[in-house]
């Protein structure tokens, strides 16, 4: 049994590029925290890679997640984070709603800023 030499956190890990990255990076010396809003999908991925992957269901578009994540990673050294989380909505000009732009900014921009703020203390330890 080999020891863990690399610890990674992947956001947006429940599907698409994020899920593929989890499967690509999971090996004997890597421990991975995976996050998205879907506990069911995260659990399914983790069950396929027992002992290597830890589900972390969280909505990164909400600032309130920062403190929870800081506590999660408080005693962990993170070597890398992959900020894959994001979303897409389309502008409908006849029924334009500026709140949609706010949701997209939170999902695709602020969620990454929140993740960096939460992970930075653990990244600095590596």
Secondary structure in CASP SS format (residue, H / E / C, confidence):
PFRMAT SS
TARGET T0000
AUTHOR 0000-0000-0000
METHOD secondary structure of the structure
MODEL  1
X C 1.00
X C 1.00
X C 1.00
X C 1.00
X C 1.00
X E 1.00
X E 1.00
X E 1.00
X E 1.00
X E 1.00
X E 1.00
X C 1.00
X C 1.00
X C 1.00
X C 1.00
X H 1.00
X H 1.00
X H 1.00
X H 1.00
X H 1.00
X H 1.00
X H 1.00
X H 1.00
X H 1.00
X H 1.00
X C 1.00
X C 1.00
X C 1.00
X C 1.00
X E 1.00
X E 1.00
X E 1.00
X E 1.00
X E 1.00
X E 1.00
X E 1.00
X C 1.00
X C 1.00
X H 1.00
X H 1.00
X H 1.00
X H 1.00
X H 1.00
X H 1.00
X H 1.00
X H 1.00
X H 1.00
X H 1.00
X C 1.00
X C 1.00
X C 1.00
X C 1.00
X E 1.00
X E 1.00
X E 1.00
X E 1.00
X E 1.00
X C 1.00
X C 1.00
X C 1.00
X C 1.00
X C 1.00
X C 1.00
X C 1.00
X H 1.00
X H 1.00
X H 1.00
X H 1.00
X H 1.00
X H 1.00
X H 1.00
X H 1.00
X H 1.00
X C 1.00
X C 1.00
X C 1.00
X C 1.00
X C 1.00
X C 1.00
X E 1.00
X E 1.00
X E 1.00
X E 1.00
X C 1.00
X C 1.00
X C 1.00
X C 1.00
X C 1.00
X C 1.00
X C 1.00
X C 1.00
X C 1.00
X H 1.00
X H 1.00
X H 1.00
X C 1.00
X C 1.00
X H 1.00
X H 1.00
X H 1.00
X H 1.00
X H 1.00
X H 1.00
X H 1.00
X H 1.00
X H 1.00
X H 1.00
X H 1.00
X H 1.00
X H 1.00
X H 1.00
X H 1.00
X H 1.00
X H 1.00
X H 1.00
X H 1.00
X H 1.00
X H 1.00
X H 1.00
X H 1.00
X H 1.00
X H 1.00
X H 1.00
X H 1.00
X C 1.00
X C 1.00
END
